[in-house]
Amino acid sequence: MTKIKTFILSIWNKFSDSTKIKIISIFNTFGSAFLLALSTAFITHEIEWTLSFFIGVIYLAFREALKAVVSTAVPKRLGGRK
């Protein structure tokens, strides 16, 4: 297990900080969309890979992109980077 962890960390440490932020953002977006679809599936008792699911994924990606752009102009005390 430690060999795998060391291998993954060696790859992770080769990325720049901005790339790490983008990777984390992508996984957060995917996780949010997946949980949204999963919660809908629990309510309706079925998973449908329809257009509405993919629109939800696109919406979440747009929201994350907008959040990343806005955070560059917002002060740190409000959750931004400025």
CYANA upper distance limits for C-alpha pairs under 8 A (distance plus 0.5 A):
  1 MET  CA      5 LYS  CA      6.80
  2 THR  CA      6 THR  CA      6.44
  3 LYS  CA      7 PHE  CA      6.56
  4 ILE  CA      8 ILE  CA      6.64
  5 LYS  CA      9 LEU  CA      6.56
  6 THR  CA     10 SER  CA      6.54
  7 PHE  CA     11 ILE  CA      6.97
  8 ILE  CA     12 TRP  CA      6.58
  9 LEU  CA     13 ASN  CA      6.42
 10 SER  CA     14 LYS  CA      7.17
 11 ILE  CA     15 PHE  CA      7.86
 12 TRP  CA     20 LYS  CA      8.41
 15 PHE  CA     19 THR  CA      6.52
 15 PHE  CA     20 LYS  CA      6.80
 16 SER  CA     20 LYS  CA      6.77
 17 ASP  CA     21 ILE  CA      6.73
 18 SER  CA     22 LYS  CA      6.85
 19 THR  CA     23 ILE  CA      6.67
 20 LYS  CA     24 ILE  CA      6.61
 21 ILE  CA     25 SER  CA      6.55
 22 LYS  CA     26 ILE  CA      6.63
 23 ILE  CA     27 PHE  CA      6.82
 24 ILE  CA     28 ASN  CA      6.59
 25 SER  CA     29 THR  CA      6.60
 25 SER  CA     64 GLU  CA      7.60
 26 ILE  CA     30 PHE  CA      6.64
 26 ILE  CA     61 ALA  CA      8.39
 27 PHE  CA     31 GLY  CA      6.42
 28 ASN  CA     32 SER  CA      6.56
 29 THR  CA     33 ALA  CA      6.70
 29 THR  CA     57 VAL  CA      8.19
 29 THR  CA     60 LEU  CA      6.52
 29 THR  CA     61 ALA  CA      6.41
 29 THR  CA     64 GLU  CA      7.32
 30 PHE  CA     34 PHE  CA      6.46
 30 PHE  CA     57 VAL  CA      7.90
 31 GLY  CA     35 LEU  CA      6.53
 32 SER  CA     36 LEU  CA      6.58
 32 SER  CA     60 LEU  CA      7.89
 33 ALA  CA     37 ALA  CA      6.69
 33 ALA  CA     56 GLY  CA      7.16
 33 ALA  CA     57 VAL  CA      5.81
 33 ALA  CA     60 LEU  CA      7.18
 34 PHE  CA     38 LEU  CA      6.51
 35 LEU  CA     39 SER  CA      6.43
 36 LEU  CA     40 THR  CA      6.74
 37 ALA  CA     41 ALA  CA      6.61
 37 ALA  CA     47 ILE  CA      7.86
 37 ALA  CA     53 PHE  CA      7.14
 38 LEU  CA     42 PHE  CA      6.75
 38 LEU  CA     47 ILE  CA      7.82
 39 SER  CA     43 ILE  CA      6.87
 40 THR  CA     44 THR  CA      6.65
 40 THR  CA     47 ILE  CA      8.12
 41 ALA  CA     45 HIS  CA      5.71
 41 ALA  CA     46 GLU  CA      5.32
 41 ALA  CA     47 ILE  CA      5.31
 41 ALA  CA     48 GLU  CA      8.10
 42 PHE  CA     46 GLU  CA      7.47
 48 GLU  CA     53 PHE  CA      8.06
 49 TRP  CA     53 PHE  CA      6.53
 49 TRP  CA     54 PHE  CA      8.07
 50 THR  CA     54 PHE  CA      7.21
 51 LEU  CA     55 ILE  CA      6.56
 52 SER  CA     56 GLY  CA      6.67
 53 PHE  CA     57 VAL  CA      6.90
 54 PHE  CA     58 ILE  CA      6.67
 55 ILE  CA     59 TYR  CA      6.50
 56 GLY  CA     60 LEU  CA      6.66
 57 VAL  CA     61 ALA  CA      6.69
 58 ILE  CA     62 PHE  CA      6.62
 59 TYR  CA     63 ARG  CA      6.61
 60 LEU  CA     64 GLU  CA      6.69
 61 ALA  CA     65 ALA  CA      6.68
 62 PHE  CA     66 LEU  CA      6.57
 63 ARG  CA     67 LYS  CA      6.55
 64 GLU  CA     68 ALA  CA      6.65
 65 ALA  CA     69 VAL  CA      6.84
 66 LEU  CA     70 VAL  CA      6.55
 67 LYS  CA     71 SER  CA      6.42
 68 ALA  CA     72 THR  CA      7.35
 69 VAL  CA     73 ALA  CA      8.01
 70 VAL  CA     74 VAL  CA      6.89
 70 VAL  CA     80 GLY  CA      8.02
 71 SER  CA     75 PRO  CA      8.32
 71 SER  CA     79 GLY  CA      7.44
 71 SER  CA     80 GLY  CA      4.59
 71 SER  CA     81 ARG  CA      6.23
 71 SER  CA     82 LYS  CA      8.06
 72 THR  CA     80 GLY  CA      6.50
 72 THR  CA     81 ARG  CA      5.75
 72 THR  CA     82 LYS  CA      6.39
 73 ALA  CA     80 GLY  CA      7.31
 73 ALA  CA     81 ARG  CA      7.63
 73 ALA  CA     82 LYS  CA      6.41
 74 VAL  CA     78 LEU  CA      7.03
 74 VAL  CA     79 GLY  CA      7.53
 74 VAL  CA     80 GLY  CA      5.00
 74 VAL  CA     81 ARG  CA      6.94
 74 VAL  CA     82 LYS  CA      6.23
 75 PRO  CA     79 GLY  CA      7.20
 75 PRO  CA     80 GLY  CA      5.52
 75 PRO  CA     81 ARG  CA      6.62
 75 PRO  CA     82 LYS  CA      5.15
 76 LYS  CA     80 GLY  CA      4.99
 76 LYS  CA     81 ARG  CA      5.68
 76 LYS  CA     82 LYS  CA      6.14
